Amino acid sequence: MNIVVCVKYVPDAQGDRTFNEDNTTDRANVDGLLSELDEYAVEAALKIVEAGEGEVTVVTVGPEQAADALKKALQMGADKAVHVSDEAIHGSDAVATSLVLAEAVKKIGSPDLVLTGLSSTDGTMSVVPAMLAERLGLPQVTQVSTLEVADGTVKGRRDGDAVSESLEASLPALVSVTDQINEPRYPSFKGIMAAKKKPVETWSLADLGVDAGQVGLDAAWTKVESFAQRPPREQGEIVTDEGDGGTKLAEFLAAQKFV
């Protein structure tokens, strides 16, 4: 079985995030990594292949530094990687990202299964999987916490607040998984060394036949108009309990409209 996993290079959630002068996310001056939610998709793909046979290809769209996300996936056990990198992509929204990913998946070949994470940890939109499935003409089984592939079908369970749904689709299909599906492995020393010899291809928009006018900030349906730094935290108020601490606390909560 041939599986393609779409992953994203995102800013470290522990770092200080900011924007460039053109109101796009500053990715050059903050450490980045493989989106944590995408690690679950990589792990799910590896488990499927290890239970049978086939190969796992990881693909990402992003700047030069995005190669680090691919490196992590290869160290986990993926077989090969594709990096779509082009200056024109900078500032692209989810619509344009799904277009580039779709063309990349088509160029890779005809996978039996396309896997994604629930969402990226920076955008948290969770819309690219559905857009990608539509562009590829594939059935989509999204936001599943279990995954089973057998006899030409894929089955999964989607857990909601009040109910769980059992979903099934024929292959080829696209599946997005949640962080409840597995526990991603840590790269072993053997895996880290093996990753250095695994093939990584770099493609541009021209390689995919995508017009630069279809991507980037100018083609985006949404834009950040302005931004401001988060104000510094103010010192908290200390309430001295002189027998009426409970009353003072209640008055404070009421004044802040917490109660």
MARZALUM-350162 format. One line per field, with one value per residue: residue in three letters; x negated, y, z negated of N, C-alpha, C in turn; residue number from 0. Coordinates in Angstrom, 1 decimal, decimal comma, padded with zeros to 4 digits. Last residue first. Layout:
residues N
res <- c(ALA|...)
nc1 <- c(X|...)
nc2 <- c(Y|...)
nc3 <- c(Z|...)
cac1 <- c(X|...)
cac2 <- c(Y|...)
cac3 <- c(Z|...)
cc1 <- c(X|...)
cc2 <- c(Y|...)
cc3 <- c(Z|...)
n <- c(NUM|...)
//
This chain:
residues 259
res <- c(VAL|PHE|LYS|GLN|ALA|ALA|LEU|PHE|GLU|ALA|LEU|LYS|THR|GLY|GLY|ASP|GLY|GLU|ASP|THR|VAL|ILE|GLU|GLY|GLN|GLU|ARG|PRO|PRO|ARG|GLN|ALA|PHE|SER|GLU|VAL|LYS|THR|TRP|ALA|ALA|ASP|LEU|GLY|VAL|GLN|GLY|ALA|ASP|VAL|GLY|LEU|ASP|ALA|LEU|SER|TRP|THR|GLU|VAL|PRO|LYS|LYS|LYS|ALA|ALA|MET|ILE|GLY|LYS|PHE|SER|PRO|TYR|ARG|PRO|GLU|ASN|ILE|GLN|ASP|THR|VAL|SER|VAL|LEU|ALA|PRO|LEU|SER|ALA|GLU|LEU|SER|GLU|SER|VAL|ALA|ASP|GLY|ASP|ARG|ARG|GLY|LYS|VAL|THR|GLY|ASP|ALA|VAL|GLU|LEU|THR|SER|VAL|GLN|THR|VAL|GLN|PRO|LEU|GLY|LEU|ARG|GLU|ALA|LEU|MET|ALA|PRO|VAL|VAL|SER|MET|THR|GLY|ASP|THR|SER|SER|LEU|GLY|THR|LEU|VAL|LEU|ASP|PRO|SER|GLY|ILE|LYS|LYS|VAL|ALA|GLU|ALA|LEU|VAL|LEU|SER|THR|ALA|VAL|ALA|ASP|SER|GLY|HIS|ILE|ALA|GLU|ASP|SER|VAL|HIS|VAL|ALA|LYS|ASP|ALA|GLY|MET|GLN|LEU|ALA|LYS|LYS|LEU|ALA|ASP|ALA|ALA|GLN|GLU|PRO|GLY|VAL|THR|VAL|VAL|THR|VAL|GLU|GLY|GLU|GLY|ALA|GLU|VAL|ILE|LYS|LEU|ALA|ALA|GLU|VAL|ALA|TYR|GLU|ASP|LEU|GLU|SER|LEU|LEU|GLY|ASP|VAL|ASN|ALA|ARG|ASP|THR|THR|ASN|ASP|GLU|ASN|PHE|THR|ARG|ASP|GLY|GLN|ALA|ASP|PRO|VAL|TYR|LYS|VAL|CYS|VAL|VAL|ILE|ASN|MET)
nc1 <- c(018,6|016,9|016,9|015,2|016,9|017,2|014,6|014,6|016,6|015,5|013,2|014,5|015,7|013,5|012,2|012,9|010,8|008,9|006,8|006,0|005,4|003,6|003,7|000,9|-000,6|000,1|-001,7|-001,8|000,3|-000,9|-001,2|001,1|002,0|004,1|005,1|004,4|006,8|008,3|007,9|004,9|003,4|001,5|000,0|000,1|001,6|002,1|-000,1|-001,7|-000,1|-001,5|-003,1|-005,0|-007,2|-006,4|-006,6|-009,2|-010,4|-012,7|-012,9|-014,9|-015,6|-017,7|-020,0|-019,2|-017,7|-019,4|-019,9|-017,4|-017,0|-019,0|-018,0|-014,5|-012,0|-009,2|-005,9|-002,7|-000,1|003,2|005,6|005,9|005,5|007,0|006,7|008,2|007,9|009,0|008,7|009,1|011,2|014,4|015,1|016,9|017,4|019,3|019,4|020,5|021,8|021,2|018,9|017,5|015,2|015,3|013,5|013,1|011,8|011,5|011,1|009,8|009,3|008,6|007,6|008,7|008,5|009,8|010,5|010,9|011,3|012,8|012,7|013,7|013,0|011,4|010,7|008,8|010,3|011,5|009,3|008,5|010,7|010,4|007,8|008,1|009,4|008,3|007,2|004,8|002,3|000,5|000,9|003,3|005,4|005,2|003,1|003,7|003,1|004,3|003,9|002,8|001,7|000,4|-002,0|-003,2|-001,4|000,7|-000,5|-000,8|001,8|002,6|000,9|001,8|004,5|004,2|003,1|005,2|006,9|005,5|003,2|-000,3|-002,6|-004,6|-004,8|-006,8|-009,1|-008,7|-008,7|-007,7|-009,3|-008,8|-010,5|-010,3|-009,5|-009,3|-010,4|-011,3|-012,9|-011,0|-009,9|-012,1|-012,4|-010,2|-010,8|-013,0|-012,1|-011,3|-013,2|-012,4|-008,7|-006,3|-004,6|-005,4|-004,9|-006,1|-005,2|-005,7|-004,9|-004,4|-002,6|-001,6|-002,2|-003,7|-001,7|-000,3|-002,2|-002,8|-000,3|-000,3|-002,6|-001,6|000,5|-000,9|-002,3|-000,5|-000,4|-002,9|-004,6|-008,0|-009,1|-011,1|-011,9|-011,8|-012,3|-010,9|-008,2|-005,8|-002,9|-002,3|-002,3|-004,6|-006,3|-005,5|-004,6|-005,3|-005,8|-008,2|-007,7|-006,1|-005,4|-007,3|-005,6|-005,7|-005,3|-003,1|-002,2|-000,5|-001,5|-000,5|-001,1|-000,6|-000,8)
nc2 <- c(036,5|038,0|040,8|042,1|042,4|039,8|039,4|041,3|040,3|037,9|038,8|040,1|037,9|036,5|038,2|039,2|038,6|039,7|038,9|040,9|040,3|041,7|041,5|041,2|043,3|042,5|041,5|043,6|043,0|041,8|044,0|043,9|044,2|044,2|042,4|039,4|038,1|035,7|034,6|035,3|036,3|037,7|035,7|032,6|031,5|032,0|033,0|030,9|028,0|024,8|022,7|021,7|023,0|025,6|025,5|023,0|020,4|018,1|015,0|012,8|009,5|008,7|009,0|010,0|008,1|006,4|007,9|007,9|005,1|004,6|006,1|006,7|009,1|008,0|007,6|008,8|006,9|007,4|008,9|011,3|013,4|012,3|012,3|012,1|010,5|009,8|006,9|004,4|002,6|003,6|004,1|004,8|005,5|005,8|008,4|009,0|011,9|014,2|015,2|012,6|010,7|008,5|005,8|004,1|002,2|001,7|-001,1|-003,3|-005,0|-002,5|-000,4|001,7|003,8|006,3|008,9|011,2|013,4|012,1|010,7|011,3|010,2|012,4|014,4|016,2|018,3|017,1|016,6|019,3|020,2|018,5|019,3|022,1|022,7|023,3|025,5|026,0|027,3|025,8|023,2|022,0|019,1|016,3|015,3|013,0|010,7|008,8|005,8|004,9|007,4|007,7|010,3|012,8|014,4|014,4|015,7|018,2|019,1|019,2|021,2|023,4|023,5|023,9|026,5|028,0|027,7|028,7|031,1|032,2|033,4|032,1|031,1|032,3|030,8|027,4|024,0|021,0|018,1|014,7|011,7|008,2|006,6|007,2|007,0|009,2|010,4|011,4|013,4|015,1|015,9|017,5|019,5|020,6|021,8|024,3|026,1|027,0|027,0|024,6|021,7|018,2|014,7|011,4|008,1|004,8|001,7|-001,9|-004,2|-004,6|-003,3|-001,2|000,3|001,1|002,5|004,7|006,1|006,8|008,5|010,6|011,4|012,3|014,5|016,5|017,7|019,1|019,9|020,1|023,5|026,5|029,6|032,6|034,2|033,3|033,7|035,8|036,0|039,2|042,0|043,1|043,0|039,9|039,1|036,5|034,5|033,1|029,5|027,4|026,5|027,1|027,2|024,2|022,4|019,6|016,9|014,2|011,2|008,6|005,1|002,2|-001,2)
nc3 <- c(-037,7|-036,3|-036,3|-037,9|-040,0|-040,9|-041,9|-043,9|-045,6|-046,4|-047,8|-049,9|-051,2|-051,9|-053,8|-056,2|-057,8|-056,4|-053,9|-051,3|-048,0|-045,5|-042,0|-039,8|-037,4|-033,9|-031,1|-028,2|-025,3|-022,2|-019,5|-016,8|-013,3|-010,4|-008,5|-007,1|-004,8|-002,6|-000,2|001,7|003,7|002,4|001,0|002,9|006,0|008,6|009,8|010,5|011,5|011,5|012,4|010,8|011,5|010,8|008,1|007,4|005,2|004,2|002,6|000,9|-000,1|-002,9|-004,4|-006,8|-008,0|-009,4|-011,7|-012,9|-013,2|-015,1|-017,2|-016,6|-017,2|-019,1|-017,8|-018,9|-019,8|-018,3|-018,3|-019,3|-017,6|-014,5|-011,0|-007,8|-004,7|-001,5|000,7|003,3|000,9|-000,5|-003,9|-007,0|-010,4|-013,2|-015,7|-019,0|-020,9|-022,2|-021,1|-018,9|-017,1|-014,5|-013,4|-010,2|-007,5|-004,1|-001,8|-000,7|-002,9|-005,4|-007,9|-010,5|-013,2|-015,4|-015,4|-012,7|-010,9|-007,9|-005,0|-001,7|001,6|004,0|005,8|005,2|004,2|002,0|000,4|-000,1|-001,7|-003,9|-004,9|-005,4|-007,8|-010,3|-011,6|-013,0|-012,4|-014,1|-014,1|-011,7|-012,2|-012,2|-009,5|-006,8|-004,1|-001,5|000,1|002,5|004,9|007,7|007,6|007,3|008,7|006,9|004,7|005,9|006,3|003,6|002,6|004,0|003,1|000,3|000,4|001,3|-000,9|-003,1|-001,6|-001,4|-002,1|000,5|003,0|004,3|003,6|002,9|002,5|001,4|001,0|000,1|-000,8|-002,0|-004,2|-007,8|-010,3|-011,8|-010,0|-008,3|-010,0|-010,3|-007,7|-007,3|-009,0|-007,8|-005,5|-006,1|-005,5|-003,0|-003,3|-002,0|-002,1|-002,1|-002,4|-002,6|-001,9|-002,6|-001,1|-001,7|-003,8|-007,0|-009,2|-008,3|-007,2|-009,5|-010,9|-009,3|-009,4|-012,1|-012,2|-010,6|-012,2|-014,5|-013,5|-013,2|-015,6|-015,6|-012,8|-013,0|-013,7|-014,3|-015,9|-014,2|-012,0|-009,8|-010,0|-010,7|-008,7|-007,3|-007,3|-006,2|-008,3|-010,0|-013,4|-015,9|-018,8|-020,7|-021,3|-021,8|-019,3|-016,6|-013,5|-011,3|-008,5|-008,0|-005,7|-004,4|-003,3|-001,2|-000,7|000,9|000,0)
cac1 <- c(019,7|016,6|017,9|014,6|016,5|018,3|015,1|013,6|016,7|016,7|013,0|013,7|016,5|014,5|011,6|013,8|012,1|009,0|007,9|005,6|006,5|003,5|004,2|002,2|-000,7|000,0|-000,8|-002,5|-000,2|-000,1|-001,8|000,5|001,7|003,2|005,1|004,3|005,5|008,3|009,2|005,6|004,5|002,4|000,8|-000,5|001,2|003,2|001,0|-002,0|-000,3|-000,7|-002,2|-003,6|-007,3|-006,5|-005,3|-008,7|-009,6|-012,3|-012,8|-014,0|-015,4|-016,4|-020,1|-020,2|-017,0|-018,8|-021,0|-018,0|-016,1|-019,0|-019,3|-015,6|-013,0|-010,4|-007,1|-003,8|-001,2|002,0|005,5|006,3|004,4|006,9|006,7|007,5|008,3|008,3|009,4|008,3|009,9|013,6|015,0|016,3|017,3|018,5|019,8|019,4|022,0|022,3|019,1|018,1|015,8|015,2|014,5|012,7|012,9|010,9|011,9|010,1|010,2|008,7|007,6|008,5|008,3|009,4|009,6|011,1|011,3|012,1|013,0|012,9|013,9|011,4|011,8|008,3|009,5|012,3|010,0|007,6|010,4|011,6|008,1|007,3|010,2|008,9|008,4|005,9|003,6|000,5|000,9|002,0|005,2|006,5|003,4|003,3|003,3|003,7|004,4|004,0|001,6|001,8|-001,5|-003,8|-002,7|000,9|000,0|-002,0|000,9|003,2|000,8|000,4|004,2|004,8|002,3|004,1|007,4|005,8|004,2|000,9|-001,4|-004,6|-003,8|-005,5|-008,9|-008,7|-009,2|-007,3|-009,3|-008,7|-009,8|-010,8|-010,5|-008,8|-010,3|-010,3|-013,6|-011,8|-009,1|-011,6|-013,5|-010,3|-009,6|-013,2|-012,8|-010,3|-013,3|-013,5|-010,0|-006,8|-004,6|-005,1|-005,0|-005,6|-005,8|-005,1|-005,8|-004,1|-003,7|-001,5|-001,3|-004,4|-002,7|000,4|-001,6|-003,8|-000,8|000,8|-002,6|-002,8|000,8|000,1|-003,0|-000,8|000,8|-002,7|-003,4|-006,9|-009,2|-010,0|-012,2|-011,3|-013,0|-012,3|-008,7|-007,2|-003,6|-002,3|-001,3|-003,4|-005,8|-006,3|-004,3|-005,0|-005,3|-007,4|-008,4|-006,8|-004,3|-007,3|-006,4|-005,0|-006,3|-003,4|-002,7|-000,7|-001,1|-001,1|-000,5|-001,3|000,0)
cac2 <- c(035,8|036,6|040,1|041,7|043,6|040,4|038,5|041,4|041,6|037,9|038,0|040,9|039,0|035,9|037,8|039,5|038,1|040,2|038,4|040,6|040,5|040,8|042,2|040,8|042,6|043,4|041,1|042,9|043,9|041,5|043,1|044,6|043,4|044,8|043,9|040,1|038,7|036,4|035,1|034,8|035,4|038,4|036,7|033,7|031,3|031,3|033,9|031,7|029,4|025,7|023,3|021,2|021,6|025,2|025,6|024,3|020,8|019,5|015,8|014,0|010,5|008,6|008,4|010,8|009,2|006,0|007,7|009,2|005,9|003,9|006,4|006,0|008,6|008,9|007,1|008,9|007,6|006,6|007,7|010,2|013,1|013,1|011,6|013,0|010,4|010,7|007,8|005,3|003,2|002,7|004,6|003,8|005,9|004,9|007,9|008,6|010,6|013,4|015,5|013,9|010,9|010,0|006,3|004,9|002,5|002,3|-000,1|-002,2|-005,4|-003,9|-000,5|000,3|003,6|004,9|008,5|009,9|013,6|013,1|010,2|011,8|010,2|011,2|013,6|014,9|018,5|017,6|015,5|018,4|020,8|018,4|017,9|021,7|022,7|022,0|025,7|025,3|027,8|027,3|023,8|022,5|020,5|017,0|015,5|014,3|010,9|010,1|006,5|004,2|006,7|007,4|009,1|011,7|014,2|013,9|014,3|017,4|018,9|018,3|019,9|023,0|023,4|022,7|025,4|027,8|027,3|027,2|030,7|031,5|034,1|032,8|030,5|032,7|032,1|028,5|025,3|022,0|019,4|015,7|012,9|009,3|006,1|007,3|005,8|008,3|009,7|010,4|012,3|014,4|015,2|016,2|018,7|020,0|020,5|023,2|025,5|026,1|027,6|025,7|022,9|019,5|015,9|012,6|009,4|006,1|002,7|-000,6|-003,8|-005,3|-004,5|-002,2|-000,3|000,4|001,3|003,7|005,5|005,9|007,2|009,8|010,9|011,2|013,3|015,7|016,9|018,0|020,1|019,3|022,0|025,7|028,1|031,8|034,5|033,3|032,3|035,8|035,4|037,8|041,3|042,9|044,3|040,8|039,2|037,9|034,7|034,4|030,7|028,0|027,1|026,4|027,9|025,3|023,0|021,1|017,5|015,7|011,9|009,9|006,2|003,4|000,0)
cac3 <- c(-038,3|-036,3|-035,6|-036,6|-039,3|-040,3|-040,8|-042,8|-045,0|-045,6|-046,6|-049,0|-050,6|-051,0|-052,5|-055,1|-058,2|-057,8|-054,6|-052,6|-049,0|-046,7|-043,2|-040,4|-038,7|-035,1|-032,2|-029,3|-026,4|-023,4|-020,5|-017,9|-014,5|-011,4|-008,2|-008,4|-005,0|-003,9|-000,5|000,5|004,1|003,3|000,3|002,3|004,6|007,9|009,5|009,3|011,8|010,8|013,3|010,5|011,6|012,2|008,6|007,5|006,4|004,0|003,8|000,6|000,9|-002,2|-003,1|-006,0|-007,4|-008,1|-010,7|-012,6|-012,3|-013,8|-016,6|-017,3|-016,3|-019,0|-018,2|-017,9|-020,4|-018,7|-017,5|-020,2|-018,5|-015,7|-012,2|-008,8|-006,1|-002,3|-000,2|002,5|001,3|000,4|-002,6|-006,1|-009,1|-012,5|-014,4|-018,1|-020,1|-022,7|-022,5|-019,2|-018,4|-014,8|-014,4|-011,4|-008,5|-005,3|-002,5|000,1|-001,9|-005,0|-006,5|-010,0|-011,7|-015,1|-016,5|-013,3|-012,4|-008,7|-006,3|-002,9|000,4|003,1|006,1|005,6|005,4|003,1|000,9|000,6|-000,4|-003,1|-004,5|-004,3|-006,5|-010,0|-010,8|-013,6|-011,9|-014,0|-015,4|-012,0|-011,8|-012,5|-010,9|-007,3|-005,5|-001,8|-001,0|002,0|003,6|007,3|008,2|006,6|009,3|008,2|004,6|005,5|007,5|004,5|002,1|004,2|004,5|000,8|-000,1|002,2|000,4|-003,0|-002,6|-000,8|-002,3|-000,8|002,1|004,7|003,0|004,0|002,0|002,4|000,4|001,2|-001,1|-001,2|-003,2|-006,4|-009,6|-012,4|-011,1|-007,8|-009,6|-011,5|-008,3|-006,6|-009,3|-009,1|-005,4|-006,3|-006,8|-003,1|-003,0|-002,9|-001,4|-002,8|-001,5|-003,3|-001,4|-003,1|-001,5|-001,0|-003,0|-005,7|-009,4|-009,1|-006,3|-008,4|-011,5|-009,5|-008,2|-011,6|-013,0|-010,2|-010,9|-014,6|-013,9|-012,0|-015,2|-016,6|-013,5|-012,5|-013,9|-013,8|-015,7|-015,2|-013,3|-009,7|-010,2|-010,6|-009,8|-007,2|-008,0|-005,3|-007,9|-009,2|-012,0|-015,5|-017,4|-020,6|-020,9|-023,0|-020,2|-017,9|-014,5|-012,1|-009,3|-007,9|-007,0|-004,3|-004,5|-001,2|-001,5|001,0|000,0)
cc1 <- c(020,9|017,8|017,6|015,6|015,9|017,9|016,3|014,1|015,8|016,9|014,3|013,4|015,8|015,3|012,6|013,2|013,2|010,4|007,9|006,9|006,1|004,6|004,2|002,5|000,7|-000,1|-001,0|-001,5|-000,8|-000,6|-000,9|-000,1|001,0|003,0|004,1|004,2|005,6|006,9|009,3|006,9|005,3|003,6|001,8|000,5|000,6|002,8|002,1|-000,9|-000,6|-001,1|-001,2|-002,6|-005,9|-006,6|-005,3|-007,3|-009,2|-011,6|-012,2|-014,0|-014,4|-016,2|-018,8|-020,3|-017,9|-018,2|-020,5|-019,1|-016,7|-018,2|-019,4|-016,9|-014,1|-011,4|-008,2|-005,1|-002,4|001,0|004,3|006,1|004,8|005,7|006,5|007,7|007,5|008,8|008,5|009,2|009,9|012,3|014,2|016,2|016,5|018,5|018,8|020,0|020,7|022,5|020,2|018,3|016,3|016,0|014,2|013,8|012,3|012,1|011,1|010,9|010,7|009,7|007,6|008,6|008,0|009,3|009,3|010,1|011,6|012,3|012,2|013,5|013,1|012,5|011,9|009,4|009,0|011,5|010,9|008,4|009,5|011,4|009,3|007,6|009,4|009,7|009,1|007,2|004,8|001,8|000,8|002,0|003,7|006,5|004,8|003,6|002,9|004,1|003,6|004,7|002,9|001,7|000,0|-003,3|-003,4|-000,4|000,2|-001,6|-000,3|002,4|001,4|000,3|002,8|004,6|002,9|003,2|006,2|006,2|004,5|001,9|-000,1|-003,3|-003,6|-004,4|-007,4|-008,3|-009,3|-007,7|-008,9|-008,5|-009,8|-010,0|-011,1|-009,9|-009,7|-010,1|-012,6|-012,5|-009,9|-010,7|-013,0|-011,4|-009,7|-012,0|-013,0|-010,9|-012,3|-013,6|-011,1|-008,2|-005,1|-005,2|-004,7|-005,8|-005,3|-005,9|-005,0|-005,1|-003,3|-002,8|-001,2|-003,5|-003,4|-000,6|-000,9|-003,2|-001,8|000,3|-001,5|-002,8|-000,4|000,4|-002,1|-001,6|000,5|-001,5|-003,0|-005,7|-008,0|-010,2|-010,9|-011,6|-012,4|-013,0|-010,2|-007,7|-005,1|-003,1|-001,2|-002,3|-004,6|-005,6|-005,3|-004,7|-005,0|-007,0|-007,5|-007,5|-004,9|-006,3|-006,3|-005,9|-005,7|-004,5|-003,0|-001,1|-001,5|-000,6|-001,2|-000,5|-000,9)
cc2 <- c(036,7|035,8|038,6|040,9|043,3|041,7|039,2|040,6|041,8|039,2|038,0|040,1|039,8|036,9|037,2|039,1|038,3|039,8|038,9|040,1|040,0|041,2|041,2|041,6|042,3|042,6|042,1|042,6|043,1|042,3|042,9|043,6|044,3|043,9|044,6|041,6|039,3|036,9|035,9|035,4|034,9|037,6|037,4|034,7|032,6|031,1|033,3|032,6|030,1|027,1|024,2|021,7|021,0|023,7|025,2|024,3|022,3|020,0|017,1|014,8|011,6|009,7|008,3|010,2|010,0|007,1|007,3|009,0|007,2|004,7|005,8|006,4|007,9|008,3|008,2|008,4|007,7|007,5|006,8|008,9|011,9|012,7|012,6|012,3|011,4|010,6|008,7|006,4|003,4|003,4|003,6|004,4|004,9|005,2|006,9|008,0|010,3|012,0|014,5|014,1|012,4|010,2|007,8|005,4|003,3|002,6|000,5|-001,1|-004,2|-004,1|-002,0|000,2|002,2|004,8|007,0|009,6|012,2|013,0|011,1|011,2|010,6|011,3|012,3|014,0|017,2|017,7|015,9|017,2|019,9|019,1|017,8|020,2|022,1|021,9|024,3|025,5|027,3|027,9|025,3|023,2|020,9|018,4|016,1|014,3|012,4|010,4|007,8|005,0|006,0|006,6|008,9|010,4|013,0|013,5|013,7|016,0|018,0|018,0|018,9|021,5|022,8|022,4|024,0|026,7|027,1|026,8|029,2|031,1|033,4|033,6|031,3|032,2|032,6|029,8|026,3|023,3|020,4|017,1|013,8|010,6|007,2|007,0|005,9|007,0|008,8|009,7|011,1|013,2|014,4|015,3|017,4|019,1|019,8|021,8|024,4|025,4|026,6|026,1|024,0|020,6|017,1|013,8|010,5|007,2|004,0|000,4|-002,5|-005,0|-005,2|-003,5|-001,4|-000,3|000,5|002,4|004,4|005,3|006,3|008,5|010,1|010,6|012,1|014,5|016,1|017,1|018,9|019,5|021,4|024,2|027,4|030,3|033,8|033,5|032,2|034,4|035,4|037,2|039,8|042,1|044,2|042,1|040,1|037,9|036,1|034,5|031,9|029,2|027,8|027,2|027,1|026,0|024,2|021,5|019,0|016,3|013,4|010,6|007,5|004,5|001,2)
cc3 <- c(-038,1|-036,9|-035,3|-035,8|-038,0|-039,5|-040,1|-041,6|-043,8|-044,9|-045,7|-047,7|-049,6|-050,4|-051,5|-053,8|-057,2|-058,3|-056,1|-053,4|-050,4|-047,7|-044,4|-041,6|-039,2|-036,4|-033,4|-030,4|-027,5|-024,6|-021,7|-018,9|-015,6|-012,5|-009,1|-008,0|-006,4|-004,1|-001,8|000,3|002,9|003,7|001,2|001,6|004,1|006,4|008,7|008,9|010,5|011,1|012,7|011,6|011,5|012,4|010,1|008,0|006,3|005,3|003,5|001,9|000,6|-001,2|-002,3|-004,6|-006,5|-007,3|-009,4|-011,5|-011,9|-012,8|-015,2|-016,6|-017,1|-018,0|-018,2|-018,5|-019,5|-019,5|-017,9|-019,5|-019,5|-016,6|-013,4|-010,2|-006,9|-003,7|-000,9|001,8|002,8|000,7|-001,8|-004,7|-008,2|-011,0|-013,8|-016,8|-019,3|-022,0|-023,0|-020,7|-018,6|-016,1|-014,7|-012,2|-009,7|-006,2|-003,7|-000,5|-001,0|-003,8|-006,1|-008,5|-011,4|-013,6|-016,4|-014,3|-013,0|-010,2|-007,3|-004,2|-000,8|002,1|005,3|006,1|006,0|004,3|002,0|001,2|000,5|-001,7|-003,6|-003,9|-005,3|-008,8|-010,5|-012,9|-012,5|-013,5|-015,3|-013,3|-012,1|-012,0|-011,0|-008,8|-005,9|-003,3|-001,2|000,9|003,2|006,0|007,8|007,2|008,6|008,9|005,9|005,3|007,1|005,8|003,0|003,7|004,7|002,3|000,4|001,7|001,3|-001,6|-002,4|-002,0|-001,9|-001,0|000,8|003,7|003,2|003,3|003,2|001,9|001,5|000,5|000,1|-001,4|-002,3|-005,4|-008,2|-011,7|-011,9|-008,9|-009,0|-011,1|-009,5|-007,2|-008,6|-009,5|-006,7|-006,0|-007,0|-004,4|-003,2|-002,5|-002,3|-001,8|-002,4|-002,4|-002,1|-002,6|-001,9|-001,4|-002,2|-004,8|-008,0|-009,3|-007,1|-007,5|-010,4|-010,1|-008,4|-010,3|-012,5|-010,9|-010,4|-013,2|-014,1|-012,3|-014,0|-016,1|-014,4|-013,4|-013,1|-014,0|-015,2|-014,9|-014,4|-011,1|-010,2|-011,0|-009,7|-008,4|-007,8|-005,9|-007,0|-008,9|-011,3|-014,0|-017,1|-019,1|-020,9|-022,6|-021,4|-018,8|-015,8|-013,1|-010,0|-008,9|-006,8|-005,6|-004,2|-002,5|-001,4|000,3|000,0)
n <- c(258|257|256|255|254|253|252|251|250|249|248|247|246|245|244|243|242|241|240|239|238|237|236|235|234|233|232|231|230|229|228|227|226|225|224|223|222|221|220|219|218|217|216|215|214|213|212|211|210|209|208|207|206|205|204|203|202|201|200|199|198|197|196|195|194|193|192|191|190|189|188|187|186|185|184|183|182|181|180|179|178|177|176|175|174|173|172|171|170|169|168|167|166|165|164|163|162|161|160|159|158|157|156|155|154|153|152|151|150|149|148|147|146|145|144|143|142|141|140|139|138|137|136|135|134|133|132|131|130|129|128|127|126|125|124|123|122|121|120|119|118|117|116|115|114|113|112|111|110|109|108|107|106|105|104|103|102|101|100|99|98|97|96|95|94|93|92|91|90|89|88|87|86|85|84|83|82|81|80|79|78|77|76|75|74|73|72|71|70|69|68|67|66|65|64|63|62|61|60|59|58|57|56|55|54|53|52|51|50|49|48|47|46|45|44|43|42|41|40|39|38|37|36|35|34|33|32|31|30|29|28|27|26|25|24|23|22|21|20|19|18|17|16|15|14|13|12|11|10|9|8|7|6|5|4|3|2|1|0)
//
